[in-house]
């Protein structure tokens, strides 16, 4: 006897949606039976791996991966005690039961969703602006692996991400981050960073691996979408662009969105700190004490110059693969400035006001001392004003 997998899924749901009165053991046995019956259904060539065992496991996981019912994950674990998705199944099972197990990597972009995003890109772009489809396919495969990555012991519930994305030849490289929780702010440093509070980033997003460079800004100038900056000709192409206002950064993200068909933007302040911490709960992303050569600041070691920030990527990245989150240039984020975190949103959204006169800057700059390098450091600026120490990096949603 064989049944279609969708019928099997319907029957599994039936036991919950209509409150069928059977014992828990019987329910598990029926789920496993339905699972095995659905395995015999013919699979269209090319859609599954050639290995039969992998076909079965992937088929079942796809049928339960969004389930809200503990028995679905129990049945998977019983059928595949050493399966590819065991860690994720156990985490979701604990979550449903209200347990406190350390969460696995959560909420990464699914391959089908990633493929759909690429298909939505404009089809009539000039050749030089067409996205790299091969890179998209590789990114899709890498995202699948991210879903089962575990969180390092002692870190916040955030992912260790190695997935890099580039949406077009002139687009900045992004690093994909899954949803997760962390403690934002500090109760011992900057008064404006108090009180520390828990934030849960509900949706995966991608953020720039580096700050936007002069080379990338020049591409926007060439297209007529961004203004030419006063001292551009005297600066290295691979150093972070600076002397940009918050409004200038908005022009750049608007241009990049039009270029790619994707919604680029500035990161929210919560997203920025989530990314900057790299899973750390310490004062700095690298630990509790200041160390030389970890950030581009005047007290941080070489390379350093009083005239210009270092080339992007000159210093070590954090555990998410992001460079220069401390020092280099102050980075604009989307939020309106508030003098503290009292009543700040806990879901990672941009904190806005109807009449916003100042926007938030994060990270410190190469001209600042080590006192500005804690990951919770924040500052404010007039969104129309250009300052030599101010730059930005970009973000976009992954859903």
C-alpha positions, 0 to 999 in steps of 0.5 A: 500500500502506498499513499501520496505524501500530501495525503499523509501530511493531511492525516497527520494533521487530522489527529490534532485539528480534530482532537482524535482521541488516541493514546500518545504511543498509538499516535506516534505509531500511526505517524511513523506508519504514515511516514513509511507508507508515503515513502513508497510514493514515486518521486519525480526524477531530479527532485531528490538525492539519488540515495534512497535513505536521503530521499525518505528523510528529506521527504519527511523533514519537509513535511514536518519542518513547520509543524507546531506539534511535538509528536511530529518531531518525536516521530522524526527522531524515532525514525531517524535517531542519527538523521541530518536534522536531529539537532534542529528537531530536538531544539524545536521539540524543546521549544514546543514543550517549553524547555530551555535547551540551547537553541540551534541555528534558527530561521535561516532562509530555505532553499525554495524561498532563496530561489524564489527571490532570485526569480523575482529579479528583473529579467531585462537588466543590462548584462553587467547588472545581471545577478550571478545565478551560479553564486545564487545556487551556491548560496542556496546550498549553503543556506541549507547547511546553516539551518543545522549549525549549533550555537557556540556554548556561552554565546547568545542565541544567534547564528555563526554564519559563513554564508556570503551573498553578492546580488550583482557584480557591483553589489557589496558582499553581505553576510546572512544572519538567522533570527535570534535573541541577544542582550542589547545595550549595557548597564555599565558603559554609556548612559545612553545605552541603558537599560540593557534589555533582551531583543529577539530578531524575528526575521533573518537578514543580511548585512554588509561584510564591510562598510561601503567603500569609495569604489562602491560609492563611485558606482552610484555616482557614475549612475547619477544616483549619489552625490560626489563628495568633496574629498573623494579624489584623495581617498583610496578606493577600498577605504570606507566612504565617509563624509556621508549623511544619513540621507546620502546613505538612503540615496545609496540604498535606494539606488541599489534597490532599484538596481537589483530589485531587492529591498536594500536599507540601513540596518536597524540599531538592534540588527547592527548590535546583534551583528556586531556582537557576533554572539558575544555577551561581553563588552567587546565582540572579542571579549571582556578586555581591550586588545591591540589590533582588533579594531581601527582606532587611535589606541588600537594598534597598527595599521593606523593613520590620523588622516584616514581609516584603514582599508576595509578588512584590515582587522580581524572579523568577528565570529559572524565574519563581519569586519570593522564593526568597532572603529574605522568609521561611525556607521549610520543605522535607520533608527531615530535617536533616543537618549536611552533604551527606555521603551525601545522595541524588543523585536529588532524593528527601527525605533521611529518618531514622527518628527525625527531630528537626529539619527543613530550612529554606531561603532566609533571611528579610527579617530576615537580612542579605545573608550569608544570601542565597546560594542554598545557605544552609540552616538547621534547625528543630524541626518542632513549633515556630513561629517568626516568620521561618518559612513555606513554599511547596508542590510536587506531582508532575507524573507 
